[in-house]
């Protein structure tokens, strides 16, 4: 029986990161992956969908410039778009394979292509691709099993007519119409992608009164307005009564809060209602690994109820993001073989929502602060006053920064909606991790012209020394205090 210091089950983002970190410690590592390394972080997930978004944004900008030139004609092929997505995915997959093959040649890493199942706390049975089995022993185990799209029992998902994100690439062409069930981030991203191309009539089913209900109302309202300008029909306050395939089309019935019932017919449906961990036939009970009532692993900073077994990535109840999974994978291995240089924290996790326009988020938003009764001060600055946004002709958007309601004004969170929003979050994430105030931001020399300069002006507004004055532009620049009870005081009158 082969023995290892560390066995990682799952080669997605968290598992790959854990594997690489294990090699840093000079340990004998086994990696088990039944499909391809990269997981949903590359295939049918983050990289593929964001590539589609980038392509759709490029197409939309080319067709609707308003910059002194007009594109009268261009060819658009769904197959060509998907091939470009596959090229991007292939490039990244090749990079991962190069690393794995290098360490395999050095005999530092052993790779098994198959399904791993826990027999006890140290033994793992691997069902290989040819159907044979092999049992290995590992002193420590990291479960990086990933997730798959959630299926709903009454919807006949066939990945051809009714799809999840796994079936997007199988479409032969742009559908003339599509309905998306789920108005969370992924559902709204695909609504943005399809509507950007202008070849598909998009319907979005939203059981709430507004999309992205976890975000602040101003962001939700602006994004919804932009989707509707793109031709998206949002079924607000609706619940799905039924969805079925009739004569090769999708027929769905909605119930509305006001009592209405409506029936629609479209070419395709995309189901985007979350993901579930790949716990099937994993042998968790045999090893004593406990799950909570939602099907996630019970863990204490990645360590499960079994001391030598760790859970990372989508198997935990934390945020299901590539960067979070990689952080957890590295942290788990550091706990196993050493002492992590810092605690595992989630307060400064940066996220990007690839919408119209993109939204960058880090730390708390107003909705969360009010729910927790945290008093705060906040500055809001419109993109209209950012020179880089003016140069791009992309002034639709704003900055919003929350700080503590005291003299230190420690940063609690930020939301940025607008072009290049993704370039703004790193400094804020670092300052939240350092538990720092805004004074350094106010005096730091930012590159000019750049979108992140809006961060600096927000910091200066909060200190009462901004260059762009909210007293003058009080509709686009706002600065106010909110107490624990939600009462608002304008800091500039």
Buried (B, 14 or more C-beta within 10 A) or exposed (E): EEEBBBBBBBBBBBBBBBBBBBBEBEBBBBBBBBBBBBBBBBBBBBBBBBBBBBBBBEBBBEBEEEEEEEEEEEEEEBEEBBEBBBEBBEEBBEEBBEBBEEBEEEEBBBBBBBBBBBEEBBBBBBBBEEEEEEEBBBBBBBBBBBBBBEEEEEBEBEBEBBBBBBBBBEBEEBBEBBBBBBBBBBBBBBBBBBBBBBBBBBBBBBBEEBBBBEBBEBBBBBBBEBBEEBEBBBBBBBEBEEBBBEEEBBBBBBBEEEEEEEEBEBBBBBBBBEBBBBBEEBBBEBBEBEBEEEEBBBBEBBBBBBEBBBBBBBBBBBBBBBBBBBBBBBBBBBBBBEEBEEEBEEEBBBBBBBBBBBBBBBBBBBBBBBEEEBBBBBBBBBBBBBEBBEEBEBBBBBBBBBBBBEEEBBBBBBBBBBBBBBBBBEBBBBBBEEEBBBEEBBEEEBEEEBBBBBBBBBBBBBBEEBEBEBEEBEEBBBBBBBEEEEEEEEBBE
